[in-house]
Amino acid sequence: MIGVIIEKEIRDLIGSTKFAVTFAAAALLIVGAFYVGATRHKLNVEQDEASRVENLRQMEGLTDWLRVESNRIFLPPQPLAALVSGVSNDVGRTVSVVGRGELTAYGSRYSEDPIYAAFRFLDLEFIFQIVLSLFAILLGFDAVSGEKELGTLRLTLAHAVPRSTYILGKIAGACIALSVSVLLAVAIGCLLLPVMGVALTGTEWARLGLVVLTGMLYFGVFLTMSVFVSSMTHRTSSSFLVLLVVWVMSVMVIPRATVLLAGRAVAVPTAEEVAAQKASYRIQLWKETRAQMLDFKPNGTAPDPAQEFTQFMDSLTDVRESRIAEHSGRLNEERYNRQLEQQKLAFALARLSPSASLALAASTLAGTSLSLADHFKNEAAAYQQEYAAFMKEKTGVVPGAGMVMIRVGDEEPQPIDPAELPEFTYDPLPLDKTVEAAAVDIGLLAFFNLLFFAGAFTAFLRYDVR
Amino acid sequence: MNNHTTIPGQPLIEAWQLTKRYEDGVLALDHVSFSVEPGRLLAILGGNGAGKTTTINLFLNFLEPTEGEARINGIVTHKDPLAAKKQVAYVSENVMLYLNFTAVQNLDYFARLGGRTDYRRDDYRDVLLRVGLPEEAHNKKLKSFSKGMRQKCGIAIAILKDAPAILLDEPTSGLDPKAGREFIQLLDSLRNEGKAILMSTHDIFRAKEAADTIAIMDNGRMLMQKEASELKGEDLESLYMRYMAGHAAQPAAAAESAR
């Protein structure tokens, strides 16, 4: 019997004008998100390539590696970031690496093209978060109350149909009809990627698959919630109104409100405050260095007094930079820990909303979560060491720390070859780590599905059919 | 076609001291008793709030009785609702079916829901023709159907269920005279097949035309139950109005006898 109900539900849903209109809109947006994402990714790759070439071009003609003030490295565009933007457009994509010192990423996509920041990109995450949740509500709000209003529920339950079977069939039918439709649109979108020349690796396909799975779980939450609310009300207008309020709270209010709440509950020093403390400490150490520099007297440890002075200054710089690094590290860590505490509180509260869980899980899986900035910085720091070793080999010193080194000698200057520079490669967080990080939110979405399903099931068993 | 077993002489539809008091204290049905044997039709007349639909809701187990029992073919509906529902077909006042489905698709769905997977397209065509729905309408979506056409589909669904008992809740409401006449003829044929029919209605004339027994309800009480033959020559409308106004000499006695 459940098969009969599922079949009817699928045919009834798919045959309705409401479905045709909402599905056409959702499908168009999903395919559109893939198209826009692929186009954007190709553009980003071109820009990234141009920036790399420009970076090396600036070094052409230099005859001494000491004249290389910095080497810019770039966060390479990730295809999944074009589908699930997360914070990828907000974080700096460029780091000027010198041999030592703190690294700062700058040049975010939004800072370069602020117009996109006004309304953000139309990506897959946005489609899932806004469009699919509305799609689920529009097609589920009248699942039970609509049948009651229409009168078909009385006729159906006048047959020997157990209520449990009926509600199971209804939910299963709606889930199958709507999920297959959405997955069809996603599949078309996925096909667009290789067609448009965006090649995904196996891991990226796996990540995309998990993002879609998370999206379907989120879709399921709103679908089961709609059936639940519909089973608690007797008029479609009431269930629609309730769902609209829940949707606004869940998608619009809770995630934003929790960030504000957490901001009030946990105070984090601003970046400017930390920078001021660092600058003050740096000035203090410079004063000490200057005093030591004035006291310098060659004692013949090197054949050449200039060379001895260079070694002396180098050792002073090493000590000073190490103290600055230690001090900065401490300040950064303190700020980072406060931020982490604030973030944990905000996310814990925000997870009351399935919408927040979707955003967190999808961006984590796509590698565009808040950890992107940290991960890029860590990768850049690792590269800095490689770069410092290279420069030391080439020049005998590690550049940076505000010191300008000039080579004195009568050797014939030879142009440097920028291609010799070590290449920066960015490795996103491994799949197992991201899955582990997203597991809580995926689990929460699954839990919400079960919760609303159980709610719909028990509410319908007691539903007043009259 | 009929797989239901009926015991000769046993009523197929039976209310015994059927009472329903809601949680807010309103007494919707007050110790109502009646029975409908195979091949007979009981019409319950009454105004809004008389308790007619409550009675039907109790037979369909959409409500549980506070006292008494509703029985379909001997099965107490609130004790074994699914078994009872297998024995009864139901047609509501405003038959509403799935508007995106054609008449045949609606029939097919409800037939299969009732466990009948043996019907073929010809069976659906035959039953739709029997209830007076022209063949050109069989494959049209219900959204284009008039109320009368939907009513015919509802009756076709009830016929296809092939249950020994039929509950009709205001079935002639909104039907034009021709459709009303055809409906009464259909009821005759169903009665001749041995079906027991309980019909709640406002329509005094159709009740007199179709019923074997006529009952009058008001405020949840059964005021009168008489064989149609006893009412021959009597102005049923005047009688009904007198009962409603409480002016008839009979009501009190009738109510007592109904208990």
Interface residues (C-beta under 8 A of the other chain):
Chain A: M1 V4 I5 K8 R11 D12 G15 S16 L150 G151 T152 R154 L155 T156 L157 A158 H159 A160 V161 P162 D464 V465 R466
Chain B: T53 N57 L60 F62 L63 L82 A83 K85 K86 V88 A89 Y90 S92 N94 V95 M96 L97 Y98 L99 N100 F101 Q105 Y109 F110 R112 L113 G114 G115 G154 I157 K161 L167
